[in-house]
Amino acid sequence: KDPAIVLEPLAGRASSVRLTTVGSARGRSSSELGALGYPVAAGMTHALADAGRLARKDGGYVLVAGSLFLVADAIAVLTGAPRDPPTDG
């Protein structure tokens, strides 16, 4: 998925945006994500911690948007469950 297209309808409504890489060989690199002009966290654990801190400060929410692999990474971090589906590379 083109990250700019995913971000377009969301970025204008969000008080902040954080990007991170995904546990898939097809995911974008940190440098590709950084070119979009938003902060890039070093992995899902850091992205969720940063987003959670900002949401608590602003009284907001954390939205994870992107591929199913990205959502799988978030669920694994938040629940401690094994990542499903497993990473492909």
The 8 nearest C-alpha neighbors of each residue, nearest first, counted from 0:
[[1, 2, 66, 5, 65, 4, 26, 3],
 [0, 2, 4, 3, 5, 6, 27, 65],
 [3, 1, 5, 4, 0, 6, 65, 32],
 [4, 2, 6, 5, 1, 7, 35, 0],
 [3, 5, 7, 2, 6, 1, 8, 0],
 [4, 6, 2, 3, 7, 1, 65, 8],
 [7, 5, 3, 9, 4, 10, 8, 2],
 [6, 8, 4, 9, 5, 10, 3, 11],
 [9, 7, 6, 10, 11, 5, 12, 4],
 [10, 8, 6, 12, 7, 11, 13, 5],
 [9, 11, 13, 12, 6, 7, 8, 16],
 [12, 10, 9, 13, 8, 7, 14, 6],
 [13, 11, 10, 9, 14, 8, 15, 7],
 [14, 12, 10, 15, 11, 9, 16, 62],
 [13, 15, 12, 16, 10, 11, 57, 59],
 [16, 14, 13, 17, 10, 53, 50, 37],
 [17, 15, 37, 13, 18, 10, 14, 38],
 [16, 18, 38, 39, 37, 46, 40, 15],
 [17, 19, 39, 40, 38, 16, 37, 32],
 [20, 18, 40, 39, 42, 43, 46, 41],
 [19, 21, 42, 29, 28, 27, 26, 22],
 [20, 22, 69, 23, 26, 68, 19, 72],
 [23, 21, 86, 68, 72, 20, 24, 69],
 [24, 22, 25, 26, 21, 87, 86, 88],
 [23, 25, 88, 26, 87, 22, 86, 21],
 [24, 26, 23, 27, 21, 22, 87, 88],
 [27, 25, 23, 24, 21, 20, 28, 22],
 [28, 26, 31, 20, 32, 29, 25, 21],
 [27, 29, 31, 30, 20, 32, 26, 33],
 [30, 28, 32, 31, 33, 20, 39, 27],
 [29, 31, 33, 28, 32, 34, 27, 39],
 [32, 30, 28, 34, 33, 29, 27, 35],
 [31, 33, 29, 34, 30, 35, 28, 27],
 [34, 32, 30, 35, 31, 36, 29, 39],
 [33, 35, 31, 32, 36, 30, 37, 29],
 [36, 34, 33, 32, 37, 3, 31, 2],
 [35, 37, 34, 33, 38, 32, 39, 16],
 [38, 36, 35, 33, 17, 39, 16, 18],
 [37, 39, 17, 18, 40, 33, 36, 16],
 [40, 38, 18, 19, 17, 33, 37, 41],
 [41, 39, 46, 19, 42, 45, 18, 38],
 [40, 42, 45, 19, 39, 46, 43, 20],
 [43, 41, 44, 45, 19, 40, 20, 46],
 [42, 44, 46, 45, 47, 19, 73, 72],
 [43, 45, 47, 46, 42, 48, 76, 73],
 [46, 44, 48, 43, 47, 42, 40, 41],
 [45, 47, 43, 40, 49, 48, 44, 50],
 [46, 48, 50, 44, 49, 45, 51, 43],
 [49, 47, 45, 51, 46, 50, 52, 44],
 [48, 50, 52, 46, 51, 47, 45, 53],
 [51, 49, 47, 53, 52, 48, 46, 54],
 [52, 50, 54, 48, 53, 49, 47, 55],
 [51, 53, 49, 55, 50, 54, 48, 56],
 [52, 54, 56, 50, 51, 55, 57, 49],
 [55, 53, 59, 51, 57, 60, 56, 52],
 [56, 54, 58, 52, 53, 57, 51, 59],
 [55, 57, 53, 54, 58, 52, 59, 51],
 [58, 56, 54, 59, 55, 53, 14, 60],
 [59, 57, 55, 54, 56, 60, 53, 52],
 [60, 58, 54, 57, 55, 61, 56, 53],
 [59, 61, 54, 62, 58, 51, 55, 50],
 [60, 62, 50, 51, 54, 63, 59, 47],
 [63, 61, 64, 60, 50, 13, 16, 9],
 [62, 64, 70, 61, 65, 73, 69, 47],
 [65, 63, 62, 66, 70, 5, 69, 6],
 [66, 64, 69, 5, 67, 63, 70, 2],
 [65, 67, 69, 68, 70, 64, 0, 21],
 [66, 68, 70, 69, 71, 65, 72, 64],
 [67, 69, 71, 66, 70, 72, 21, 22],
 [70, 68, 72, 66, 21, 67, 71, 65],
 [69, 71, 67, 73, 72, 68, 74, 63],
 [72, 70, 68, 74, 69, 73, 67, 83],
 [73, 71, 69, 75, 70, 74, 68, 76],
 [74, 72, 70, 76, 71, 75, 77, 43],
 [75, 73, 77, 71, 76, 72, 78, 70],
 [74, 76, 80, 82, 79, 72, 73, 78],
 [77, 75, 73, 79, 74, 78, 44, 72],
 [76, 78, 74, 75, 79, 73, 80, 44],
 [79, 77, 80, 75, 76, 74, 73, 81],
 [78, 80, 75, 76, 77, 81, 74, 82],
 [79, 81, 75, 78, 82, 74, 76, 77],
 [82, 80, 75, 83, 79, 85, 84, 78],
 [83, 81, 75, 85, 84, 71, 80, 72],
 [84, 82, 85, 71, 81, 75, 86, 72],
 [83, 85, 82, 86, 71, 68, 87, 81],
 [86, 84, 83, 82, 87, 81, 22, 71],
 [87, 85, 22, 23, 88, 84, 82, 83],
 [88, 86, 23, 24, 85, 22, 84, 25],
 [87, 24, 86, 23, 22, 25, 85, 26]]
